Amino acid sequence: MIHRSHAFTLIRKENIEPTAFAPLLADRLVATTSSVHAAAAQLADGDCTRGVVSNLAMQIAGNATLLRTAEEQGVSAELLTPYPALMERLLGDGRGNESTTGVVGLPAL
């Protein structure tokens, strides 16, 4: 839901009709559903490095681009910043080769 809201906010500055954008966004969201099964398997066996396609270090780099895009367009990134902060904690613990599944169960600071 958060990424959906942020995506629709970003297109407003580009004069893209939300109804024209919706199919593209929906396809992207559907494409990510298979990751749910991979995350469940990683959690079940405790190996967050198994089957990783885009590791944590790559995800953090991608998030930097997303946050910069929001800033450039004057769009609040408040919806997005908590998750990268969790990923940064994992990276700081030397877990950059894992998937983002490792954020599950992180203790509160």
C-alpha positions as CSV (number, residue, x, y, z in Angstrom):
1,M,0.0,0.0,0.0
2,I,2.8,2.4,0.8
3,H,4.6,2.0,-2.5
4,R,1.3,2.2,-4.3
5,S,0.6,5.6,-2.7
6,H,4.1,6.9,-3.3
7,A,4.0,5.8,-7.0
8,F,0.7,7.6,-7.6
9,T,2.1,10.7,-5.9
10,L,5.2,10.7,-8.1
11,I,3.2,10.5,-11.4
12,R,1.2,13.6,-10.5
13,K,4.1,15.9,-11.3
14,E,4.5,14.1,-14.7
15,N,0.9,14.8,-15.8
16,I,0.3,11.0,-16.2
17,E,-3.3,9.9,-15.8
18,P,-3.7,7.6,-12.8
19,T,-6.0,5.3,-14.8
20,A,-3.3,5.0,-17.5
21,F,-0.6,4.3,-15.0
22,A,-2.6,1.8,-12.9
23,P,-2.1,-1.2,-15.3
24,L,1.7,-0.7,-15.2
25,L,1.7,-0.5,-11.4
26,A,-0.6,-3.5,-11.0
27,D,1.6,-5.6,-13.3
28,R,4.7,-4.6,-11.2
29,L,2.9,-5.5,-7.9
30,V,1.7,-8.9,-9.3
31,A,5.3,-9.6,-10.5
32,T,6.5,-9.3,-6.9
33,T,4.0,-11.7,-5.4
34,S,6.3,-14.7,-6.0
35,S,8.8,-13.2,-3.6
36,V,6.3,-14.0,-0.8
37,H,6.9,-17.7,-1.2
38,A,10.7,-17.2,-1.3
39,A,10.6,-15.1,1.9
40,A,8.5,-17.7,3.7
41,A,11.1,-20.4,2.7
42,Q,13.9,-18.3,3.9
43,L,12.2,-17.6,7.2
44,A,11.4,-21.3,7.7
45,D,15.0,-22.4,7.3
46,G,16.7,-19.3,8.6
47,D,18.8,-18.8,5.4
48,C,18.2,-15.4,4.0
49,T,20.9,-15.9,1.4
50,R,19.2,-18.8,-0.4
51,G,17.8,-17.9,-3.8
52,V,18.6,-14.2,-3.5
53,V,18.2,-12.3,-6.8
54,S,18.6,-8.8,-5.6
55,N,20.6,-8.7,-2.4
56,L,20.2,-6.2,0.4
57,A,23.2,-4.0,-0.7
58,M,21.6,-3.7,-4.2
59,Q,18.2,-2.9,-2.6
60,I,19.7,-0.1,-0.5
61,A,21.3,1.4,-3.6
62,G,18.0,1.3,-5.5
63,N,16.2,2.9,-2.6
64,A,18.7,5.8,-2.7
65,T,17.6,6.4,-6.2
66,L,13.9,6.2,-5.3
67,L,14.4,8.7,-2.4
68,R,16.4,11.1,-4.6
69,T,13.6,11.0,-7.2
70,A,11.1,11.9,-4.6
71,E,13.2,14.8,-3.4
72,E,13.8,16.1,-6.9
73,Q,10.0,16.1,-7.5
74,G,9.2,17.6,-4.2
75,V,7.3,14.5,-3.0
76,S,7.5,13.5,0.7
77,A,9.4,10.2,1.2
78,E,8.1,9.8,4.7
79,L,6.2,6.7,3.7
80,L,9.3,5.0,2.4
81,T,12.1,5.9,4.8
82,P,11.4,3.5,7.7
83,Y,12.0,0.4,5.6
84,P,15.4,1.5,4.2
85,A,16.4,2.3,7.8
86,L,15.8,-1.3,8.7
87,M,17.7,-2.5,5.7
88,E,20.6,-0.2,6.7
89,R,20.7,-1.9,10.1
90,L,21.2,-5.3,8.4
91,L,23.8,-3.9,6.1
92,G,25.6,-2.5,9.1
93,D,25.6,-6.0,10.6
94,G,27.5,-7.3,7.6
95,R,24.4,-8.9,6.0
96,G,24.5,-7.2,2.6
97,N,24.4,-10.5,0.7
98,E,21.0,-11.5,2.2
99,S,17.5,-10.7,0.9
100,T,15.4,-8.1,2.6
101,T,13.6,-10.9,4.5
102,G,16.1,-10.4,7.3
103,V,14.2,-7.3,8.4
104,V,11.5,-9.7,9.7
105,G,11.9,-10.0,13.5
106,L,14.5,-7.2,13.9
107,P,14.4,-6.1,17.5
108,A,13.3,-2.5,18.3
109,L,16.1,-0.1,19.0
